Amino acid sequence: MPGRSVEVFDDDDGAFFDWLDRNPDGYFLNTSRNPTVPPTLHLGSCEHIGRLPTYRYTKLRVKVCSRDRRDLEQWSADRVGGEPTKCRSCFG
């Protein structure tokens, strides 16, 4: 059973990027602060995260990260009652 070990990054790009650097094989959800629809699941290496210095990645959309994909799937089920949508770039 997954340990439900998730970290939420809200308006903190530096901490989010640090997490990605420490967990290159991890996963993250891209979601709103008060989600009403399932978030999008990404690999930690997703090409959509370009780290542009002028873009605020965690300002408009919160990032929920975990090394265990099942923890994020459970987080999504608990918050919005459904499985996350999978990023097409990450999961084809």
MDAnalysis code that builds the backbone (N, CA, C; Angstrom):
import MDAnalysis as mda
import numpy as np

u = mda.Universe.empty(276, n_residues=92, atom_resindex=np.repeat(np.arange(92), 3), trajectory=True)
u.add_TopologyAttr("name", ["N", "CA", "C"] * 92)
u.add_TopologyAttr("resid", np.arange(1, 93))
u.add_TopologyAttr("resname", ["MET", "PRO", "GLY", "ARG", "SER", "VAL", "GLU", "VAL", "PHE", "ASP", "ASP", "ASP", "ASP", "GLY", "ALA", "PHE", "PHE", "ASP", "TRP", "LEU", "ASP", "ARG", "ASN", "PRO", "ASP", "GLY", "TYR", "PHE", "LEU", "ASN", "THR", "SER", "ARG", "ASN", "PRO", "THR", "VAL", "PRO", "PRO", "THR", "LEU", "HIS", "LEU", "GLY", "SER", "CYS", "GLU", "HIS", "ILE", "GLY", "ARG", "LEU", "PRO", "THR", "TYR", "ARG", "TYR", "THR", "LYS", "LEU", "ARG", "VAL", "LYS", "VAL", "CYS", "SER", "ARG", "ASP", "ARG", "ARG", "ASP", "LEU", "GLU", "GLN", "TRP", "SER", "ALA", "ASP", "ARG", "VAL", "GLY", "GLY", "GLU", "PRO", "THR", "LYS", "CYS", "ARG", "SER", "CYS", "PHE", "GLY"])
u.atoms.positions = np.array([
    [0.851, -1.187, 0.000],
    [0.000, 0.000, 0.000],
    [0.886, 1.236, 0.000],
    [0.540, 2.242, -0.828],
    [1.366, 3.440, -0.876],
    [1.349, 4.181, 0.457],
    [2.443, 4.906, 0.699],
    [2.591, 5.607, 1.960],
    [1.960, 6.989, 1.989],
    [1.340, 7.381, 0.924],
    [0.726, 8.709, 0.826],
    [1.711, 9.805, 1.181],
    [2.884, 9.665, 0.650],
    [3.920, 10.659, 0.867],
    [3.901, 11.641, -0.285],
    [3.248, 12.781, -0.083],
    [3.172, 13.809, -1.111],
    [3.667, 15.133, -0.541],
    [4.189, 15.965, -1.437],
    [4.590, 17.317, -1.074],
    [3.877, 18.270, -2.018],
    [3.321, 19.346, -1.453],
    [2.572, 20.331, -2.225],
    [3.417, 21.594, -2.335],
    [3.546, 22.100, -3.565],
    [4.300, 23.320, -3.819],
    [3.350, 24.370, -4.381],
    [3.119, 25.387, -3.571],
    [2.179, 26.461, -3.891],
    [2.951, 27.774, -3.875],
    [3.152, 28.348, -5.049],
    [3.886, 29.607, -5.210],
    [5.308, 29.502, -4.642],
    [5.978, 28.387, -4.958],
    [7.347, 28.170, -4.510],
    [8.103, 27.358, -5.561],
    [8.442, 28.022, -6.668],
    [9.129, 27.348, -7.763],
    [10.466, 26.753, -7.325],
    [11.214, 27.480, -6.510],
    [12.523, 26.999, -6.076],
    [12.436, 25.654, -5.375],
    [11.504, 25.527, -4.452],
    [11.337, 24.260, -3.728],
    [10.845, 23.158, -4.670],
    [9.963, 23.498, -5.594],
    [9.469, 22.521, -6.567],
    [10.624, 22.003, -7.432],
    [11.452, 22.898, -7.959],
    [12.580, 22.475, -8.792],
    [13.606, 21.689, -7.981],
    [13.820, 22.081, -6.732],
    [14.711, 21.298, -5.864],
    [14.188, 19.877, -5.709],
    [12.860, 19.740, -5.515],
    [12.269, 18.414, -5.378],
    [12.498, 17.608, -6.654],
    [12.249, 18.233, -7.816],
    [12.466, 17.526, -9.086],
    [13.920, 17.087, -9.233],
    [14.855, 17.946, -8.856],
    [16.282, 17.603, -8.957],
    [16.642, 16.435, -8.045],
    [16.033, 16.362, -6.878],
    [16.315, 15.274, -5.929],
    [15.565, 13.984, -6.267],
    [14.516, 14.104, -7.076],
    [13.650, 12.956, -7.385],
    [13.389, 12.854, -8.887],
    [14.428, 12.658, -9.695],
    [14.239, 12.656, -11.142],
    [13.317, 11.552, -11.649],
    [13.141, 10.510, -10.852],
    [12.250, 9.422, -11.247],
    [10.875, 9.545, -10.576],
    [10.591, 10.710, -9.997],
    [9.315, 10.939, -9.329],
    [8.223, 11.390, -10.287],
    [7.112, 11.794, -9.706],
    [5.925, 12.214, -10.451],
    [5.366, 13.480, -9.822],
    [4.581, 14.220, -10.616],
    [3.880, 15.359, -10.029],
    [2.537, 15.563, -10.699],
    [1.634, 16.134, -9.926],
    [0.329, 16.547, -10.434],
    [0.354, 18.042, -10.636],
    [-0.276, 18.488, -11.700],
    [-0.480, 19.899, -11.973],
    [-1.960, 20.152, -11.721],
    [-2.264, 20.996, -10.734],
    [-3.652, 21.149, -10.317],
    [-3.933, 22.563, -9.833],
    [-5.184, 22.875, -9.646],
    [-5.565, 24.164, -9.088],
    [-5.535, 24.077, -7.561],
    [-5.619, 25.214, -6.908],
    [-5.595, 25.220, -5.439],
    [-6.817, 24.518, -4.849],
    [-7.935, 24.667, -5.485],
    [-9.178, 24.023, -5.040],
    [-9.723, 23.201, -6.203],
    [-9.125, 22.046, -6.444],
    [-9.478, 21.284, -7.647],
    [-10.912, 20.764, -7.645],
    [-11.542, 20.895, -8.798],
    [-12.877, 20.334, -9.009],
    [-12.869, 19.325, -10.152],
    [-11.780, 19.286, -10.897],
    [-11.593, 18.301, -11.966],
    [-10.272, 17.589, -11.700],
    [-10.130, 16.369, -12.183],
    [-8.882, 15.639, -11.947],
    [-7.669, 16.413, -12.475],
    [-6.585, 16.407, -11.712],
    [-5.359, 17.069, -12.145],
    [-4.659, 16.252, -13.224],
    [-3.568, 16.787, -13.743],
    [-2.780, 16.089, -14.748],
    [-1.528, 15.510, -14.103],
    [-1.283, 14.228, -14.363],
    [-0.127, 13.519, -13.838],
    [1.027, 13.621, -14.836],
    [2.211, 13.980, -14.326],
    [3.412, 14.108, -15.153],
    [4.559, 13.318, -14.541],
    [5.509, 12.918, -15.378],
    [6.780, 12.399, -14.893],
    [7.610, 13.581, -14.411],
    [8.492, 13.358, -13.469],
    [9.360, 14.426, -12.996],
    [10.216, 15.029, -14.092],
    [10.444, 14.288, -15.145],
    [11.266, 14.745, -16.272],
    [10.446, 15.341, -17.406],
    [9.199, 15.683, -17.165],
    [8.307, 16.181, -18.219],
    [8.913, 17.371, -18.956],
    [8.834, 17.318, -20.267],
    [9.388, 18.393, -21.098],
    [8.601, 19.698, -20.990],
    [7.415, 19.670, -20.420],
    [6.622, 20.891, -20.272],
    [7.173, 21.823, -19.197],
    [8.034, 21.298, -18.344],
    [8.631, 22.122, -17.292],
    [9.986, 22.603, -17.799],
    [9.986, 23.775, -18.420],
    [11.188, 24.306, -19.043],
    [12.057, 25.148, -18.130],
    [11.547, 25.462, -16.949],
    [12.285, 26.265, -15.973],
    [12.666, 27.644, -16.512],
    [11.763, 28.249, -17.219],
    [11.997, 29.611, -17.699],
    [12.004, 30.562, -16.512],
    [13.001, 31.429, -16.404],
    [13.102, 32.286, -15.223],
    [11.960, 33.297, -15.081],
    [11.270, 33.599, -16.161],
    [10.189, 34.588, -16.103],
    [8.819, 33.967, -15.883],
    [8.739, 32.647, -15.870],
    [7.451, 31.966, -15.706],
    [7.317, 31.446, -14.283],
    [6.171, 31.625, -13.702],
    [5.914, 31.171, -12.330],
    [5.146, 29.851, -12.388],
    [5.838, 28.749, -12.300],
    [5.255, 27.421, -12.476],
    [4.289, 27.020, -11.366],
    [4.500, 27.509, -10.159],
    [3.644, 27.117, -9.042],
    [2.749, 28.265, -8.568],
    [2.685, 29.343, -9.330],
    [1.846, 30.487, -8.944],
    [0.380, 30.233, -9.297],
    [0.122, 29.912, -10.558],
    [-1.252, 29.698, -10.993],
    [-1.726, 28.263, -10.793],
    [-0.806, 27.337, -10.860],
    [-1.134, 25.918, -10.729],
    [-0.241, 25.298, -9.672],
    [-0.833, 24.678, -8.695],
    [-0.107, 24.024, -7.616],
    [0.481, 22.709, -8.143],
    [1.644, 22.353, -7.628],
    [2.279, 21.081, -7.977],
    [2.265, 20.181, -6.753],
    [1.789, 18.958, -6.926],
    [1.749, 17.957, -5.859],
    [2.685, 16.840, -6.315],
    [3.730, 16.576, -5.534],
    [4.794, 15.670, -5.949],
    [4.892, 14.446, -5.046],
    [5.334, 13.346, -5.659],
    [5.592, 12.130, -4.902],
    [6.503, 11.217, -5.706],
    [7.258, 10.402, -4.994],
    [8.064, 9.378, -5.661],
    [7.189, 8.189, -6.062],
    [6.013, 8.086, -5.476],
    [5.112, 6.966, -5.727],
    [3.865, 7.460, -6.465],
    [3.717, 7.007, -7.673],
    [2.583, 7.416, -8.505],
    [1.241, 7.104, -7.840],
    [1.177, 5.982, -7.129],
    [-0.080, 5.585, -6.477],
    [-0.512, 6.603, -5.420],
    [0.459, 7.235, -4.769],
    [0.117, 8.263, -3.786],
    [-0.585, 9.443, -4.459],
    [-0.121, 9.812, -5.639],
    [-0.742, 10.923, -6.356],
    [-2.113, 10.534, -6.905],
    [-2.239, 9.306, -7.343],
    [-3.546, 8.836, -7.800],
    [-4.549, 8.847, -6.650],
    [-4.091, 8.460, -5.455],
    [-4.967, 8.484, -4.284],
    [-5.293, 9.922, -3.886],
    [-4.314, 10.810, -3.950],
    [-4.534, 12.230, -3.641],
    [-5.630, 12.784, -4.546],
    [-5.546, 12.470, -5.832],
    [-6.554, 12.934, -6.791],
    [-7.924, 12.351, -6.464],
    [-7.977, 11.069, -6.152],
    [-9.256, 10.434, -5.811],
    [-9.860, 11.069, -4.559],
    [-9.018, 11.352, -3.568],
    [-9.499, 11.960, -2.325],
    [-10.001, 13.385, -2.543],
    [-9.328, 14.157, -3.391],
    [-9.659, 15.581, -3.570],
    [-10.780, 15.825, -4.573],
    [-10.790, 15.057, -5.673],
    [-11.772, 15.330, -6.730],
    [-12.594, 14.113, -7.121],
    [-12.332, 12.985, -6.477],
    [-13.126, 11.799, -6.749],
    [-12.821, 11.108, -8.054],
    [-11.635, 11.319, -8.592],
    [-11.291, 10.655, -9.846],
    [-9.796, 10.534, -10.043],
    [-9.423, 9.678, -10.984],
    [-8.020, 9.484, -11.320],
    [-7.499, 10.682, -12.096],
    [-6.211, 10.974, -11.959],
    [-5.650, 12.075, -12.732],
    [-5.593, 11.742, -14.214],
    [-5.642, 12.773, -15.018],
    [-5.406, 12.646, -16.453],
    [-3.907, 12.495, -16.644],
    [-3.481, 11.661, -17.577],
    [-2.058, 11.456, -17.815],
    [-1.567, 12.404, -18.913],
    [-0.442, 13.053, -18.661],
    [0.189, 13.910, -19.664],
    [0.516, 13.063, -20.880],
    [0.113, 13.526, -22.048],
    [0.377, 12.755, -23.282],
    [1.853, 12.702, -23.615],
    [2.591, 13.749, -23.285],
    [4.034, 13.743, -23.560],
    [4.759, 12.739, -22.668],
    [4.329, 12.634, -21.430],
    [4.979, 11.729, -20.475],
    [4.566, 10.274, -20.663],
    [3.291, 10.057, -20.944],
    [2.760, 8.688, -20.947],
    [2.258, 8.228, -22.307],
    [2.485, 9.049, -23.341],
    [2.108, 8.669, -24.705],
    [0.674, 8.553, -24.865],
])
